[in-house]
Amino acid sequence: MRCIICDGPAERGEAEAAHVAVVRCPRCGEFEVSDAASKVLAGWEPYARLQALRYAQTNAQPGRRPHLHGIV
């Protein structure tokens, strides 16, 4: 699979919900992304996708992986 953020090689991890993918990217780290957010992020410029991930990383609860859901 390809990372939705950097378009580099990534692995798909085990997700808790059917509509969510866990992405393990050597460059961007591990994060969750919903199917709906993936569609929106695909239309964004690379820098904007990276900023969305950085925001999710900054606001992630301790012990939880960053998640990209509900992006409009």
PQR file of N, CA, C, O and H, with PARSE charges and radii, in Angstrom:
ATOM      1  N   MET A   1       0.837  -1.183   0.000 -0.4000 1.5000
ATOM      2  CA  MET A   1       0.000   0.000   0.000 -0.0000 2.0000
ATOM      3  C   MET A   1       0.875   1.236   0.000  0.5500 1.7000
ATOM      4  O   MET A   1       2.069   1.151   0.288 -0.5500 1.4000
ATOM      5  N   ARG A   2       0.299   2.382  -0.319 -0.4000 1.5000
ATOM      6  CA  ARG A   2       0.996   3.664  -0.325 -0.0000 2.0000
ATOM      7  C   ARG A   2       0.451   4.528   0.809  0.5500 1.7000
ATOM      8  O   ARG A   2      -0.738   4.479   1.122 -0.5500 1.4000
ATOM      9  H   ARG A   2      -0.671   2.451  -0.552  0.4000 1.0000
ATOM     10  N   CYS A   3       1.324   5.311   1.414 -0.4000 1.5000
ATOM     11  CA  CYS A   3       0.924   6.238   2.474 -0.0000 2.0000
ATOM     12  C   CYS A   3       0.103   7.371   1.865  0.5500 1.7000
ATOM     13  O   CYS A   3       0.512   7.966   0.868 -0.5500 1.4000
ATOM     14  H   CYS A   3       2.291   5.351   1.159  0.4000 1.0000
ATOM     15  N   ILE A   4      -1.042   7.669   2.452 -0.4000 1.5000
ATOM     16  CA  ILE A   4      -1.912   8.740   1.957 -0.0000 2.0000
ATOM     17  C   ILE A   4      -1.281  10.118   2.168  0.5500 1.7000
ATOM     18  O   ILE A   4      -1.665  11.078   1.500 -0.5500 1.4000
ATOM     19  H   ILE A   4      -1.375   7.186   3.262  0.4000 1.0000
ATOM     20  N   ILE A   5      -0.328  10.228   3.078 -0.4000 1.5000
ATOM     21  CA  ILE A   5       0.302  11.513   3.375 -0.0000 2.0000
ATOM     22  C   ILE A   5       1.472  11.790   2.433  0.5500 1.7000
ATOM     23  O   ILE A   5       1.484  12.813   1.750 -0.5500 1.4000
ATOM     24  H   ILE A   5      -0.015   9.448   3.620  0.4000 1.0000
ATOM     25  N   CYS A   6       2.460  10.884   2.390 -0.4000 1.5000
ATOM     26  CA  CYS A   6       3.688  11.139   1.617 -0.0000 2.0000
ATOM     27  C   CYS A   6       3.770  10.351   0.313  0.5500 1.7000
ATOM     28  O   CYS A   6       4.686  10.571  -0.480 -0.5500 1.4000
ATOM     29  H   CYS A   6       2.450  10.052   2.946  0.4000 1.0000
ATOM     30  N   ASP A   7       2.833   9.442   0.078 -0.4000 1.5000
ATOM     31  CA  ASP A   7       2.791   8.579  -1.102 -0.0000 2.0000
ATOM     32  C   ASP A   7       3.961   7.600  -1.150  0.5500 1.7000
ATOM     33  O   ASP A   7       4.249   7.027  -2.201 -0.5500 1.4000
ATOM     34  H   ASP A   7       2.089   9.264   0.722  0.4000 1.0000
ATOM     35  N   GLY A   8       4.633   7.407  -0.023 -0.4000 1.5000
ATOM     36  CA  GLY A   8       5.710   6.429   0.056 -0.0000 2.0000
ATOM     37  C   GLY A   8       5.168   5.051   0.390  0.5500 1.7000
ATOM     38  O   GLY A   8       3.973   4.903   0.647 -0.5500 1.4000
ATOM     39  H   GLY A   8       4.399   7.873   0.831  0.4000 1.0000
ATOM     40  N   PRO A   9       6.029   4.037   0.389 -0.5600 1.5000
ATOM     41  CA  PRO A   9       5.580   2.690   0.742  0.2800 2.0000
ATOM     42  C   PRO A   9       5.156   2.632   2.210  0.5500 1.7000
ATOM     43  O   PRO A   9       5.785   3.239   3.077 -0.5500 1.4000
ATOM     44  N   ALA A  10       4.090   1.899   2.467 -0.4000 1.5000
ATOM     45  CA  ALA A  10       3.560   1.780   3.827 -0.0000 2.0000
ATOM     46  C   ALA A  10       2.933   0.407   3.997  0.5500 1.7000
ATOM     47  O   ALA A  10       2.666  -0.293   3.021 -0.5500 1.4000
ATOM     48  H   ALA A  10       3.579   1.406   1.763  0.4000 1.0000
ATOM     49  N   GLU A  11       2.705   0.035   5.233 -0.4000 1.5000
ATOM     50  CA  GLU A  11       2.015  -1.214   5.558 -0.0000 2.0000
ATOM     51  C   GLU A  11       0.650  -0.877   6.124  0.5500 1.7000
ATOM     52  O   GLU A  11       0.461   0.165   6.752 -0.5500 1.4000
ATOM     53  H   GLU A  11       2.923   0.604   6.026  0.4000 1.0000
ATOM     54  N   ARG A  12      -0.295  -1.772   5.895 -0.4000 1.5000
ATOM     55  CA  ARG A  12      -1.636  -1.611   6.457 -0.0000 2.0000
ATOM     56  C   ARG A  12      -1.707  -2.433   7.736  0.5500 1.7000
ATOM     57  O   ARG A  12      -1.406  -3.626   7.734 -0.5500 1.4000
ATOM     58  H   ARG A  12      -0.141  -2.619   5.386  0.4000 1.0000
ATOM     59  N   GLY A  13      -2.104  -1.792   8.821 -0.4000 1.5000
ATOM     60  CA  GLY A  13      -2.232  -2.476  10.104 -0.0000 2.0000
ATOM     61  C   GLY A  13      -3.666  -2.880  10.384  0.5500 1.7000
ATOM     62  O   GLY A  13      -4.563  -2.627   9.581 -0.5500 1.4000
ATOM     63  H   GLY A  13      -2.348  -0.822   8.823  0.4000 1.0000
ATOM     64  N   GLU A  14      -3.872  -3.504  11.517 -0.4000 1.5000
ATOM     65  CA  GLU A  14      -5.191  -3.970  11.950 -0.0000 2.0000
ATOM     66  C   GLU A  14      -5.984  -2.798  12.522  0.5500 1.7000
ATOM     67  O   GLU A  14      -5.512  -2.110  13.427 -0.5500 1.4000
ATOM     68  H   GLU A  14      -3.143  -3.710  12.170  0.4000 1.0000
ATOM     69  N   ALA A  15      -7.179  -2.573  11.999 -0.4000 1.5000
ATOM     70  CA  ALA A  15      -8.028  -1.469  12.455 -0.0000 2.0000
ATOM     71  C   ALA A  15      -9.176  -2.003  13.307  0.5500 1.7000
ATOM     72  O   ALA A  15      -9.553  -3.171  13.203 -0.5500 1.4000
ATOM     73  H   ALA A  15      -7.562  -3.132  11.264  0.4000 1.0000
ATOM     74  N   GLU A  16      -9.725  -1.129  14.151 -0.4000 1.5000
ATOM     75  CA  GLU A  16     -10.842  -1.503  15.017 -0.0000 2.0000
ATOM     76  C   GLU A  16     -12.180  -1.423  14.297  0.5500 1.7000
ATOM     77  O   GLU A  16     -13.155  -2.024  14.749 -0.5500 1.4000
ATOM     78  H   GLU A  16      -9.419  -0.181  14.235  0.4000 1.0000
ATOM     79  N   ALA A  17     -12.249  -0.693  13.187 -0.4000 1.5000
ATOM     80  CA  ALA A  17     -13.499  -0.522  12.449 -0.0000 2.0000
ATOM     81  C   ALA A  17     -13.267  -0.790  10.963  0.5500 1.7000
ATOM     82  O   ALA A  17     -12.158  -0.614  10.457 -0.5500 1.4000
ATOM     83  H   ALA A  17     -11.457  -0.204  12.820  0.4000 1.0000
ATOM     84  N   ALA A  18     -14.313  -1.213  10.279 -0.4000 1.5000
ATOM     85  CA  ALA A  18     -14.195  -1.572   8.861 -0.0000 2.0000
ATOM     86  C   ALA A  18     -13.887  -0.367   7.979  0.5500 1.7000
ATOM     87  O   ALA A  18     -13.243  -0.517   6.941 -0.5500 1.4000
ATOM     88  H   ALA A  18     -15.213  -1.356  10.690  0.4000 1.0000
ATOM     89  N   HIS A  19     -14.332   0.816   8.367 -0.4000 1.5000
ATOM     90  CA  HIS A  19     -14.148   2.007   7.529 -0.0000 2.0000
ATOM     91  C   HIS A  19     -12.870   2.785   7.860  0.5500 1.7000
ATOM     92  O   HIS A  19     -12.683   3.907   7.388 -0.5500 1.4000
ATOM     93  H   HIS A  19     -14.855   0.938   9.211  0.4000 1.0000
ATOM     94  N   VAL A  20     -11.998   2.190   8.666 -0.4000 1.5000
ATOM     95  CA  VAL A  20     -10.761   2.855   9.094 -0.0000 2.0000
ATOM     96  C   VAL A  20      -9.565   1.990   8.712  0.5500 1.7000
ATOM     97  O   VAL A  20      -9.595   0.770   8.873 -0.5500 1.4000
ATOM     98  H   VAL A  20     -12.150   1.279   9.050  0.4000 1.0000
ATOM     99  N   ALA A  21      -8.514   2.629   8.205 -0.4000 1.5000
ATOM    100  CA  ALA A  21      -7.262   1.934   7.903 -0.0000 2.0000
ATOM    101  C   ALA A  21      -6.192   2.417   8.871  0.5500 1.7000
ATOM    102  O   ALA A  21      -6.114   3.604   9.186 -0.5500 1.4000
ATOM    103  H   ALA A  21      -8.490   3.620   8.074  0.4000 1.0000
ATOM    104  N   VAL A  22      -5.375   1.493   9.336 -0.4000 1.5000
ATOM    105  CA  VAL A  22      -4.192   1.848  10.111 -0.0000 2.0000
ATOM    106  C   VAL A  22      -3.027   1.834   9.138  0.5500 1.7000
ATOM    107  O   VAL A  22      -2.766   0.824   8.485 -0.5500 1.4000
ATOM    108  H   VAL A  22      -5.438   0.529   9.080  0.4000 1.0000
ATOM    109  N   VAL A  23      -2.329   2.952   9.042 -0.4000 1.5000
ATOM    110  CA  VAL A  23      -1.202   3.094   8.128 -0.0000 2.0000
ATOM    111  C   VAL A  23       0.075   3.101   8.952  0.5500 1.7000
ATOM    112  O   VAL A  23       0.188   3.832   9.936 -0.5500 1.4000
ATOM    113  H   VAL A  23      -2.541   3.773   9.573  0.4000 1.0000
ATOM    114  N   ARG A  24       1.031   2.285   8.544 -0.4000 1.5000
ATOM    115  CA  ARG A  24       2.363   2.265   9.171 -0.0000 2.0000
ATOM    116  C   ARG A  24       3.366   2.660   8.104  0.5500 1.7000
ATOM    117  O   ARG A  24       3.726   1.858   7.242 -0.5500 1.4000
ATOM    118  H   ARG A  24       0.940   1.691   7.745  0.4000 1.0000
ATOM    119  N   CYS A  25       3.812   3.906   8.173 -0.4000 1.5000
ATOM    120  CA  CYS A  25       4.726   4.466   7.186 -0.0000 2.0000
ATOM    121  C   CYS A  25       6.071   4.752   7.862  0.5500 1.7000
ATOM    122  O   CYS A  25       6.095   5.353   8.936 -0.5500 1.4000
ATOM    123  H   CYS A  25       3.520   4.557   8.873  0.4000 1.0000
ATOM    124  N   PRO A  26       7.190   4.333   7.256 -0.5600 1.5000
ATOM    125  CA  PRO A  26       8.484   4.618   7.878  0.2800 2.0000
ATOM    126  C   PRO A  26       8.785   6.112   7.956  0.5500 1.7000
ATOM    127  O   PRO A  26       9.576   6.543   8.795 -0.5500 1.4000
ATOM    128  N   ARG A  27       8.171   6.884   7.103 -0.4000 1.5000
ATOM    129  CA  ARG A  27       8.412   8.331   7.075 -0.0000 2.0000
ATOM    130  C   ARG A  27       7.436   9.104   7.969  0.5500 1.7000
ATOM    131  O   ARG A  27       7.841  10.007   8.701 -0.5500 1.4000
ATOM    132  H   ARG A  27       7.529   6.534   6.422  0.4000 1.0000
ATOM    133  N   CYS A  28       6.150   8.745   7.906 -0.4000 1.5000
ATOM    134  CA  CYS A  28       5.105   9.506   8.606 -0.0000 2.0000
ATOM    135  C   CYS A  28       4.705   8.904   9.948  0.5500 1.7000
ATOM    136  O   CYS A  28       4.060   9.572  10.756 -0.5500 1.4000
ATOM    137  H   CYS A  28       5.821   8.011   7.311  0.4000 1.0000
ATOM    138  N   GLY A  29       5.078   7.659  10.193 -0.4000 1.5000
ATOM    139  CA  GLY A  29       4.702   7.003  11.437 -0.0000 2.0000
ATOM    140  C   GLY A  29       3.417   6.211  11.289  0.5500 1.7000
ATOM    141  O   GLY A  29       2.971   5.925  10.178 -0.5500 1.4000
ATOM    142  H   GLY A  29       5.602   7.117   9.537  0.4000 1.0000
ATOM    143  N   GLU A  30       2.835   5.862  12.412 -0.4000 1.5000
ATOM    144  CA  GLU A  30       1.604   5.068  12.434 -0.0000 2.0000
ATOM    145  C   GLU A  30       0.431   5.976  12.756  0.5500 1.7000
ATOM    146  O   GLU A  30       0.492   6.777  13.689 -0.5500 1.4000
ATOM    147  H   GLU A  30       3.197   6.094  13.314  0.4000 1.0000
ATOM    148  N   PHE A  31      -0.643   5.845  11.975 -0.4000 1.5000
ATOM    149  CA  PHE A  31      -1.834   6.662  12.188 -0.0000 2.0000
ATOM    150  C   PHE A  31      -3.044   5.952  11.601  0.5500 1.7000
ATOM    151  O   PHE A  31      -2.908   5.010  10.820 -0.5500 1.4000
ATOM    152  H   PHE A  31      -0.692   5.194  11.217  0.4000 1.0000
ATOM    153  N   GLU A  32      -4.232   6.416  11.988 -0.4000 1.5000
ATOM    154  CA  GLU A  32      -5.490   5.898  11.452 -0.0000 2.0000
ATOM    155  C   GLU A  32      -6.064   6.916  10.483  0.5500 1.7000
ATOM    156  O   GLU A  32      -5.938   8.124  10.684 -0.5500 1.4000
ATOM    157  H   GLU A  32      -4.342   7.181  12.622  0.4000 1.0000
ATOM    158  N   VAL A  33      -6.693   6.418   9.435 -0.4000 1.5000
ATOM    159  CA  VAL A  33      -7.373   7.303   8.491 -0.0000 2.0000
ATOM    160  C   VAL A  33      -8.671   6.625   8.052  0.5500 1.7000
ATOM    161  O   VAL A  33      -8.671   5.447   7.696 -0.5500 1.4000
ATOM    162  H   VAL A  33      -6.796   5.437   9.271  0.4000 1.0000
ATOM    163  N   SER A  34      -9.767   7.370   8.078 -0.4000 1.5000
ATOM    164  CA  SER A  34     -11.046   6.815   7.648 -0.0000 2.0000
ATOM    165  C   SER A  34     -11.117   6.828   6.124  0.5500 1.7000
ATOM    166  O   SER A  34     -10.376   7.557   5.464 -0.5500 1.4000
ATOM    167  H   SER A  34      -9.766   8.327   8.367  0.4000 1.0000
ATOM    168  N   ASP A  35     -12.013   6.016   5.577 -0.4000 1.5000
ATOM    169  CA  ASP A  35     -12.196   5.982   4.125 -0.0000 2.0000
ATOM    170  C   ASP A  35     -12.596   7.359   3.596  0.5500 1.7000
ATOM    171  O   ASP A  35     -12.098   7.800   2.561 -0.5500 1.4000
ATOM    172  H   ASP A  35     -12.614   5.424   6.113  0.4000 1.0000
ATOM    173  N   ALA A  36     -13.497   8.035   4.310 -0.4000 1.5000
ATOM    174  CA  ALA A  36     -13.947   9.360   3.876 -0.0000 2.0000
ATOM    175  C   ALA A  36     -12.799  10.364   3.893  0.5500 1.7000
ATOM    176  O   ALA A  36     -12.658  11.162   2.967 -0.5500 1.4000
ATOM    177  H   ALA A  36     -13.902   7.676   5.152  0.4000 1.0000
ATOM    178  N   ALA A  37     -11.980  10.329   4.940 -0.4000 1.5000
ATOM    179  CA  ALA A  37     -10.841  11.250   5.027 -0.0000 2.0000
ATOM    180  C   ALA A  37      -9.822  10.953   3.933  0.5500 1.7000
ATOM    181  O   ALA A  37      -9.212  11.877   3.395 -0.5500 1.4000
ATOM    182  H   ALA A  37     -12.094   9.680   5.693  0.4000 1.0000
ATOM    183  N   SER A  38      -9.628   9.681   3.597 -0.4000 1.5000
ATOM    184  CA  SER A  38      -8.691   9.319   2.526 -0.0000 2.0000
ATOM    185  C   SER A  38      -9.098   9.952   1.206  0.5500 1.7000
ATOM    186  O   SER A  38      -8.253  10.443   0.457 -0.5500 1.4000
ATOM    187  H   SER A  38     -10.123   8.931   4.034  0.4000 1.0000
ATOM    188  N   LYS A  39     -10.395   9.938   0.923 -0.4000 1.5000
ATOM    189  CA  LYS A  39     -10.893  10.527  -0.327 -0.0000 2.0000
ATOM    190  C   LYS A  39     -10.640  12.027  -0.361  0.5500 1.7000
ATOM    191  O   LYS A  39     -10.251  12.570  -1.395 -0.5500 1.4000
ATOM    192  H   LYS A  39     -11.082   9.539   1.531  0.4000 1.0000
ATOM    193  N   VAL A  40     -10.857  12.692   0.758 -0.4000 1.5000
ATOM    194  CA  VAL A  40     -10.634  14.142   0.822 -0.0000 2.0000
ATOM    195  C   VAL A  40      -9.145  14.451   0.727  0.5500 1.7000
ATOM    196  O   VAL A  40      -8.742  15.331  -0.034 -0.5500 1.4000
ATOM    197  H   VAL A  40     -11.173  12.251   1.598  0.4000 1.0000
ATOM    198  N   LEU A  41      -8.330  13.737   1.490 -0.4000 1.5000
ATOM    199  CA  LEU A  41      -6.883  13.981   1.503 -0.0000 2.0000
ATOM    200  C   LEU A  41      -6.247  13.758   0.138  0.5500 1.7000
ATOM    201  O   LEU A  41      -5.265  14.420  -0.199 -0.5500 1.4000
ATOM    202  H   LEU A  41      -8.657  13.023   2.108  0.4000 1.0000
ATOM    203  N   ALA A  42      -6.785  12.844  -0.647 -0.4000 1.5000
ATOM    204  CA  ALA A  42      -6.225  12.553  -1.972 -0.0000 2.0000
ATOM    205  C   ALA A  42      -6.243  13.785  -2.876  0.5500 1.7000
ATOM    206  O   ALA A  42      -5.418  13.893  -3.784 -0.5500 1.4000
ATOM    207  H   ALA A  42      -7.582  12.306  -0.373  0.4000 1.0000
ATOM    208  N   GLY A  43      -7.160  14.701  -2.644 -0.4000 1.5000
ATOM    209  CA  GLY A  43      -7.253  15.911  -3.451 -0.0000 2.0000
ATOM    210  C   GLY A  43      -6.425  17.074  -2.927  0.5500 1.7000
ATOM    211  O   GLY A  43      -6.366  18.126  -3.562 -0.5500 1.4000
ATOM    212  H   GLY A  43      -7.829  14.613  -1.907  0.4000 1.0000
ATOM    213  N   TRP A  44      -5.791  16.899  -1.788 -0.4000 1.5000
ATOM    214  CA  TRP A  44      -4.997  17.968  -1.179 -0.0000 2.0000
ATOM    215  C   TRP A  44      -3.550  17.918  -1.652  0.5500 1.7000
ATOM    216  O   TRP A  44      -3.062  16.874  -2.084 -0.5500 1.4000
ATOM    217  H   TRP A  44      -5.839  16.044  -1.272  0.4000 1.0000
ATOM    218  N   GLU A  45      -2.883  19.037  -1.566 -0.4000 1.5000
ATOM    219  CA  GLU A  45      -1.451  19.115  -1.847 -0.0000 2.0000
ATOM    220  C   GLU A  45      -0.684  18.369  -0.749  0.5500 1.7000
ATOM    221  O   GLU A  45      -1.167  18.275   0.379 -0.5500 1.4000
ATOM    222  H   GLU A  45      -3.279  19.885  -1.214  0.4000 1.0000
ATOM    223  N   PRO A  46       0.503  17.839  -1.063 -0.5600 1.5000
ATOM    224  CA  PRO A  46       1.276  17.084  -0.064  0.2800 2.0000
ATOM    225  C   PRO A  46       1.525  17.842   1.238  0.5500 1.7000
ATOM    226  O   PRO A  46       1.449  17.255   2.317 -0.5500 1.4000
ATOM    227  N   TYR A  47       1.818  19.124   1.149 -0.4000 1.5000
ATOM    228  CA  TYR A  47       2.088  19.891   2.368 -0.0000 2.0000
ATOM    229  C   TYR A  47       0.841  19.982   3.244  0.5500 1.7000
ATOM    230  O   TYR A  47       0.943  19.902   4.468 -0.5500 1.4000
ATOM    231  H   TYR A  47       1.880  19.601   0.272  0.4000 1.0000
ATOM    232  N   ALA A  48      -0.321  20.145   2.644 -0.4000 1.5000
ATOM    233  CA  ALA A  48      -1.568  20.221   3.408 -0.0000 2.0000
ATOM    234  C   ALA A  48      -1.870  18.884   4.081  0.5500 1.7000
ATOM    235  O   ALA A  48      -2.346  18.857   5.216 -0.5500 1.4000
ATOM    236  H   ALA A  48      -0.405  20.210   1.649  0.4000 1.0000
ATOM    237  N   ARG A  49      -1.597  17.772   3.391 -0.4000 1.5000
ATOM    238  CA  ARG A  49      -1.796  16.449   4.000 -0.0000 2.0000
ATOM    239  C   ARG A  49      -0.870  16.277   5.201  0.5500 1.7000
ATOM    240  O   ARG A  49      -1.281  15.759   6.239 -0.5500 1.4000
ATOM    241  H   ARG A  49      -1.210  17.794   2.469  0.4000 1.0000
ATOM    242  N   LEU A  50       0.377  16.711   5.054 -0.4000 1.5000
ATOM    243  CA  LEU A  50       1.332  16.615   6.159 -0.0000 2.0000
ATOM    244  C   LEU A  50       0.878  17.467   7.342  0.5500 1.7000
ATOM    245  O   LEU A  50       0.996  17.038   8.490 -0.5500 1.4000
ATOM    246  H   LEU A  50       0.710  17.132   4.210  0.4000 1.0000
ATOM    247  N   GLN A  51       0.367  18.650   7.082 -0.4000 1.5000
ATOM    248  CA  GLN A  51      -0.112  19.508   8.163 -0.0000 2.0000
ATOM    249  C   GLN A  51      -1.295  18.875   8.892  0.5500 1.7000
ATOM    250  O   GLN A  51      -1.402  18.990  10.113 -0.5500 1.4000
ATOM    251  H   GLN A  51       0.271  18.998   6.150  0.4000 1.0000
ATOM    252  N   ALA A  52      -2.182  18.210   8.155 -0.4000 1.5000
ATOM    253  CA  ALA A  52      -3.313  17.523   8.785 -0.0000 2.0000
ATOM    254  C   ALA A  52      -2.812  16.417   9.712  0.5500 1.7000
ATOM    255  O   ALA A  52      -3.332  16.246  10.815 -0.5500 1.4000
ATOM    256  H   ALA A  52      -2.095  18.116   7.164  0.4000 1.0000
ATOM    257  N   LEU A  53      -1.803  15.668   9.263 -0.4000 1.5000
ATOM    258  CA  LEU A  53      -1.239  14.614  10.108 -0.0000 2.0000
ATOM    259  C   LEU A  53      -0.553  15.205  11.331  0.5500 1.7000
ATOM    260  O   LEU A  53      -0.716  14.689  12.437 -0.5500 1.4000
ATOM    261  H   LEU A  53      -1.381  15.807   8.368  0.4000 1.0000
ATOM    262  N   ARG A  54       0.202  16.263  11.155 -0.4000 1.5000
ATOM    263  CA  ARG A  54       0.890  16.891  12.297 -0.0000 2.0000
ATOM    264  C   ARG A  54      -0.123  17.386  13.328  0.5500 1.7000
ATOM    265  O   ARG A  54       0.108  17.265  14.531 -0.5500 1.4000
ATOM    266  H   ARG A  54       0.335  16.682  10.257  0.4000 1.0000
ATOM    267  N   TYR A  55      -1.240  17.940  12.865 -0.4000 1.5000
ATOM    268  CA  TYR A  55      -2.296  18.382  13.774 -0.0000 2.0000
ATOM    269  C   TYR A  55      -2.847  17.181  14.554  0.5500 1.7000
ATOM    270  O   TYR A  55      -3.040  17.255  15.768 -0.5500 1.4000
ATOM    271  H   TYR A  55      -1.428  18.038  11.888  0.4000 1.0000
ATOM    272  N   ALA A  56      -3.098  16.081  13.846 -0.4000 1.5000
ATOM    273  CA  ALA A  56      -3.612  14.875  14.503 -0.0000 2.0000
ATOM    274  C   ALA A  56      -2.604  14.332  15.509  0.5500 1.7000
ATOM    275  O   ALA A  56      -2.989  13.879  16.587 -0.5500 1.4000
ATOM    276  H   ALA A  56      -2.941  16.021  12.860  0.4000 1.0000
ATOM    277  N   GLN A  57      -1.319  14.374  15.168 -0.4000 1.5000
ATOM    278  CA  GLN A  57      -0.281  13.894  16.086 -0.0000 2.0000
ATOM    279  C   GLN A  57      -0.214  14.763  17.335  0.5500 1.7000
ATOM    280  O   GLN A  57      -0.056  14.249  18.443 -0.5500 1.4000
ATOM    281  H   GLN A  57      -1.007  14.742  14.293  0.4000 1.0000
ATOM    282  N   THR A  58      -0.333  16.060  17.165 -0.4000 1.5000
ATOM    283  CA  THR A  58      -0.275  16.990  18.289 -0.0000 2.0000
ATOM    284  C   THR A  58      -1.460  16.805  19.234  0.5500 1.7000
ATOM    285  O   THR A  58      -1.322  16.966  20.446 -0.5500 1.4000
ATOM    286  H   THR A  58      -0.461  16.477  16.265  0.4000 1.0000
ATOM    287  N   ASN A  59      -2.622  16.466  18.678 -0.4000 1.5000
ATOM    288  CA  ASN A  59      -3.841  16.374  19.472 -0.0000 2.0000
ATOM    289  C   ASN A  59      -4.235  14.953  19.858  0.5500 1.7000
ATOM    290  O   ASN A  59      -5.300  14.749  20.441 -0.5500 1.4000
ATOM    291  H   ASN A  59      -2.734  16.335  17.693  0.4000 1.0000
ATOM    292  N   ALA A  60      -3.402  13.977  19.547 -0.4000 1.5000
ATOM    293  CA  ALA A  60      -3.716  12.584  19.889 -0.0000 2.0000
ATOM    294  C   ALA A  60      -3.681  12.394  21.406  0.5500 1.7000
ATOM    295  O   ALA A  60      -2.829  12.953  22.097 -0.5500 1.4000
ATOM    296  H   ALA A  60      -2.537  14.143  19.074  0.4000 1.0000
ATOM    297  N   GLN A  61      -4.606  11.608  21.899 -0.4000 1.5000
ATOM    298  CA  GLN A  61      -4.637  11.275  23.318 -0.0000 2.0000
ATOM    299  C   GLN A  61      -3.412  10.428  23.657  0.5500 1.7000
ATOM    300  O   GLN A  61      -2.979   9.626  22.830 -0.5500 1.4000
ATOM    301  H   GLN A  61      -5.298  11.153  21.338  0.4000 1.0000
ATOM    302  N   PRO A  62      -2.848  10.587  24.844 -0.5600 1.5000
ATOM    303  CA  PRO A  62      -1.703   9.759  25.244  0.2800 2.0000
ATOM    304  C   PRO A  62      -2.036   8.270  25.120  0.5500 1.7000
ATOM    305  O   PRO A  62      -3.084   7.820  25.583 -0.5500 1.4000
ATOM    306  N   GLY A  63      -1.147   7.524  24.498 -0.4000 1.5000
ATOM    307  CA  GLY A  63      -1.347   6.096  24.326 -0.0000 2.0000
ATOM    308  C   GLY A  63      -2.210   5.707  23.141  0.5500 1.7000
ATOM    309  O   GLY A  63      -2.405   4.519  22.883 -0.5500 1.4000
ATOM    310  H   GLY A  63      -0.295   7.889  24.122  0.4000 1.0000
ATOM    311  N   ARG A  64      -2.729   6.689  22.416 -0.4000 1.5000
ATOM    312  CA  ARG A  64      -3.565   6.414  21.237 -0.0000 2.0000
ATOM    313  C   ARG A  64      -2.842   6.887  19.989  0.5500 1.7000
ATOM    314  O   ARG A  64      -2.079   7.851  20.036 -0.5500 1.4000
ATOM    315  H   ARG A  64      -2.571   7.654  22.626  0.4000 1.0000
ATOM    316  N   ARG A  65      -3.078   6.216  18.880 -0.4000 1.5000
ATOM    317  CA  ARG A  65      -2.438   6.660  17.645 -0.0000 2.0000
ATOM    318  C   ARG A  65      -3.212   7.838  17.057  0.5500 1.7000
ATOM    319  O   ARG A  65      -4.426   7.933  17.241 -0.5500 1.4000
ATOM    320  H   ARG A  65      -3.698   5.433  18.842  0.4000 1.0000
ATOM    321  N   PRO A  66      -2.521   8.738  16.350 -0.5600 1.5000
ATOM    322  CA  PRO A  66      -3.200   9.862  15.701  0.2800 2.0000
ATOM    323  C   PRO A  66      -4.234   9.341  14.707  0.5500 1.7000
ATOM    324  O   PRO A  66      -4.035   8.297  14.087 -0.5500 1.4000
ATOM    325  N   HIS A  67      -5.332  10.067  14.558 -0.4000 1.5000
ATOM    326  CA  HIS A  67      -6.346   9.636  13.605 -0.0000 2.0000
ATOM    327  C   HIS A  67      -6.823  10.801  12.753  0.5500 1.7000
ATOM    328  O   HIS A  67      -6.975  11.930  13.220 -0.5500 1.4000
ATOM    329  H   HIS A  67      -5.494  10.915  15.062  0.4000 1.0000
ATOM    330  N   LEU A  68      -7.050  10.487  11.503 -0.4000 1.5000
ATOM    331  CA  LEU A  68      -7.585  11.445  10.538 -0.0000 2.0000
ATOM    332  C   LEU A  68      -8.978  10.955  10.157  0.5500 1.7000
ATOM    333  O   LEU A  68      -9.128  10.060   9.326 -0.5500 1.4000
ATOM    334  H   LEU A  68      -6.927   9.571  11.123  0.4000 1.0000
ATOM    335  N   HIS A  69      -9.986  11.550  10.772 -0.4000 1.5000
ATOM    336  CA  HIS A  69     -11.386  11.210  10.517 -0.0000 2.0000
ATOM    337  C   HIS A  69     -12.119  12.534  10.371  0.5500 1.7000
ATOM    338  O   HIS A  69     -11.628  13.558  10.845 -0.5500 1.4000
ATOM    339  H   HIS A  69      -9.863  12.277  11.448  0.4000 1.0000
ATOM    340  N   GLY A  70     -13.240  12.542   9.750 -0.4000 1.5000
ATOM    341  CA  GLY A  70     -14.103  13.710   9.715 -0.0000 2.0000
ATOM    342  C   GLY A  70     -13.500  14.946   9.082  0.5500 1.7000
ATOM    343  O   GLY A  70     -13.814  16.064   9.489 -0.5500 1.4000
ATOM    344  H   GLY A  70     -13.639  11.710   9.364  0.4000 1.0000
ATOM    345  N   ILE A  71     -12.640  14.765   8.095 -0.4000 1.5000
ATOM    346  CA  ILE A  71     -12.058  15.915   7.392 -0.0000 2.0000
ATOM    347  C   ILE A  71     -13.048  16.376   6.337  0.5500 1.7000
ATOM    348  O   ILE A  71     -13.567  15.567   5.568 -0.5500 1.4000
ATOM    349  H   ILE A  71     -12.385  13.856   7.764  0.4000 1.0000
ATOM    350  N   VAL A  72     -13.306  17.670   6.301 -0.4000 1.5000
ATOM    351  CA  VAL A  72     -14.259  18.217   5.325 -0.0000 2.0000
ATOM    352  C   VAL A  72     -13.513  18.970   4.259  0.5500 1.7000
ATOM    353  O   VAL A  72     -14.128  19.510   3.340 -0.5500 1.4000
ATOM    354  H   VAL A  72     -12.883  18.326   6.926  0.4000 1.0000
TER
END
